[in-house]
Amino acid sequence: MREIETETESFKRRDQAAAQARAEILRRAQGQATLATTFADLLGDGGPSDETADEMTRAIREWRDTPLKIR
């Protein structure tokens, strides 16, 4: 006979999954060397000064198409 999941059990399972996701995000954030604290830090140095728009677009597309690796 198939067991029916109660609403409470469903909420508990979702809460556990959310807690695990938050813990994983925190673990990854703590592994970062440094995080940007100002807008200037976020912008960085702009990369190579001789980079063309086509090269930048190509690099972004390659990055976007790279599969996400979850440890």
Backbone as CSV, one residue per row, in Angstrom:
resi,resn,N_x,N_y,N_z,CA_x,CA_y,CA_z,C_x,C_y,C_z
1,MET,0.841,-1.175,0.000,0.000,0.000,0.000,0.888,1.241,0.000
2,ARG,0.529,2.204,-0.783,1.310,3.429,-0.904,1.006,4.371,0.255
3,GLU,2.072,4.918,0.847,1.914,5.828,1.974,1.716,7.254,1.465
4,ILE,0.768,7.951,2.025,0.485,9.325,1.625,1.291,10.271,2.508
5,GLU,1.979,11.198,1.848,2.768,12.181,2.586,1.834,13.261,3.135
6,THR,1.959,13.498,4.419,1.111,14.524,5.015,1.671,15.902,4.698
7,GLU,0.859,16.903,4.869,1.279,18.279,4.597,2.442,18.668,5.497
8,THR,2.415,18.244,6.748,3.497,18.551,7.686,4.806,17.918,7.234
9,GLU,4.746,16.658,6.797,5.959,15.986,6.320,6.512,16.692,5.082
10,SER,5.616,17.152,4.234,6.035,17.870,3.030,6.760,19.166,3.398
11,PHE,6.215,19.914,4.362,6.860,21.147,4.818,8.222,20.859,5.434
12,LYS,8.297,19.803,6.238,9.576,19.450,6.878,10.627,19.125,5.820
13,ARG,10.231,18.374,4.791,11.168,17.988,3.741,11.659,19.224,2.981
14,ARG,10.759,20.171,2.681,11.162,21.397,1.991,12.056,22.262,2.870
15,ASP,11.754,22.339,4.170,12.589,23.115,5.092,14.000,22.532,5.178
16,GLN,14.085,21.202,5.202,15.394,20.557,5.257,16.191,20.846,3.988
17,ALA,15.532,20.786,2.839,16.212,21.066,1.576,16.684,22.519,1.531
18,ALA,15.858,23.439,2.016,16.246,24.853,2.038,17.422,25.082,2.975
19,ALA,17.410,24.424,4.122,18.516,24.559,5.085,19.809,24.019,4.485
20,GLN,19.732,22.909,3.768,20.921,22.347,3.130,21.448,23.289,2.046
21,ALA,20.550,23.894,1.291,20.968,24.834,0.249,21.641,26.056,0.862
22,ARG,21.058,26.602,1.951,21.677,27.757,2.619,23.064,27.401,3.146
23,ALA,23.197,26.215,3.725,24.494,25.787,4.256,25.526,25.667,3.138
24,GLU,25.111,25.144,1.985,26.024,25.006,0.850,26.446,26.371,0.314
25,ILE,25.512,27.298,0.217,25.835,28.650,-0.247,26.819,29.314,0.710
26,LEU,26.580,29.187,2.011,27.478,29.762,3.002,28.861,29.132,2.917
27,ARG,28.915,27.814,2.742,30.198,27.111,2.637,30.983,27.633,1.434
28,ARG,30.304,27.800,0.309,30.987,28.293,-0.890,31.426,29.742,-0.730
29,ALA,30.594,30.562,-0.100,30.943,31.976,0.101,32.160,32.100,1.010
30,GLN,32.268,31.254,2.011,33.414,31.320,2.918,34.685,30.863,2.232
31,GLY,34.563,30.077,1.157,35.725,29.607,0.414,36.273,30.647,-0.552
32,GLN,35.549,31.749,-0.745,35.997,32.807,-1.651,37.204,33.516,-1.041
33,ALA,38.150,33.897,-1.905,39.334,34.604,-1.419,38.914,35.928,-0.778
34,THR,38.294,36.782,-1.537,37.769,38.036,-1.011,36.519,38.399,-1.798
35,LEU,35.618,39.048,-1.170,34.414,39.518,-1.832,34.519,41.013,-2.060
36,ALA,33.912,41.494,-3.121,33.920,42.926,-3.414,33.140,43.659,-2.334
37,THR,33.708,44.742,-1.832,33.036,45.529,-0.802,32.659,46.915,-1.301
38,THR,33.180,47.292,-2.478,32.825,48.579,-3.074,32.477,48.351,-4.549
39,PHE,31.821,49.339,-5.133,31.488,49.240,-6.544,32.752,49.187,-7.395
40,ALA,33.770,49.922,-7.023,35.037,49.918,-7.762,35.678,48.529,-7.729
41,ASP,35.604,47.861,-6.562,36.121,46.491,-6.464,35.355,45.561,-7.398
42,LEU,34.053,45.771,-7.477,33.212,44.932,-8.318,33.559,45.098,-9.795
43,LEU,33.858,46.328,-10.203,34.218,46.582,-11.596,35.580,46.008,-11.949
44,GLY,36.502,46.007,-11.016,37.838,45.502,-11.285,38.613,46.443,-12.186
45,ASP,39.636,45.902,-12.851,40.482,46.752,-13.692,39.997,46.813,-15.141
46,GLY,38.935,46.091,-15.459,38.398,46.147,-16.815,39.010,45.142,-17.766
47,GLY,39.997,44.404,-17.344,40.601,43.401,-18.209,41.590,44.010,-19.174
48,PRO,42.005,43.219,-20.155,42.998,43.699,-21.122,42.485,44.919,-21.887
49,SER,43.318,45.933,-22.024,42.890,47.166,-22.697,42.751,46.984,-24.200
50,ASP,43.390,45.954,-24.762,43.311,45.745,-26.211,42.263,44.701,-26.599
51,GLU,41.433,44.276,-25.661,40.413,43.273,-25.947,39.278,43.905,-26.767
52,THR,38.887,43.253,-27.855,37.808,43.779,-28.681,36.457,43.307,-28.144
53,ALA,35.404,43.945,-28.612,34.053,43.550,-28.210,33.763,42.117,-28.648
54,ASP,34.256,41.731,-29.824,34.048,40.365,-30.303,34.729,39.345,-29.394
55,GLU,35.954,39.659,-28.957,36.669,38.753,-28.058,35.950,38.632,-26.722
56,MET,35.454,39.754,-26.237,34.733,39.745,-24.967,33.439,38.924,-25.100
57,THR,32.715,39.134,-26.193,31.477,38.389,-26.426,31.755,36.903,-26.531
58,ARG,32.806,36.516,-27.234,33.177,35.115,-27.390,33.516,34.498,-26.026
59,ALA,34.272,35.225,-25.203,34.644,34.719,-23.873,33.408,34.552,-22.988
60,ILE,32.478,35.492,-23.070,31.249,35.398,-22.269,30.423,34.198,-22.711
61,ARG,30.314,33.984,-24.018,29.548,32.837,-24.520,30.183,31.516,-24.100
62,GLU,31.502,31.434,-24.145,32.194,30.217,-23.689,31.926,29.971,-22.211
63,TRP,32.010,31.041,-21.409,31.750,30.915,-19.976,30.308,30.478,-19.734
64,ARG,29.363,31.086,-20.459,27.947,30.789,-20.274,27.636,29.339,-20.637
65,ASP,28.309,28.795,-21.640,28.048,27.436,-22.099,28.796,26.373,-21.300
66,THR,29.646,26.790,-20.371,30.372,25.841,-19.539,29.438,25.225,-18.506
67,PRO,29.385,23.890,-18.414,28.484,23.271,-17.423,28.896,23.632,-15.996
68,LEU,27.896,23.799,-15.147,28.129,24.126,-13.756,28.614,22.892,-13.013
69,LYS,29.717,23.029,-12.294,30.258,21.908,-11.515,29.885,22.119,-10.051
70,ILE,29.162,21.172,-9.504,28.776,21.243,-8.088,29.587,20.201,-7.348
71,ARG,30.297,20.672,-6.343,31.157,19.757,-5.572,30.368,18.981,-4.580
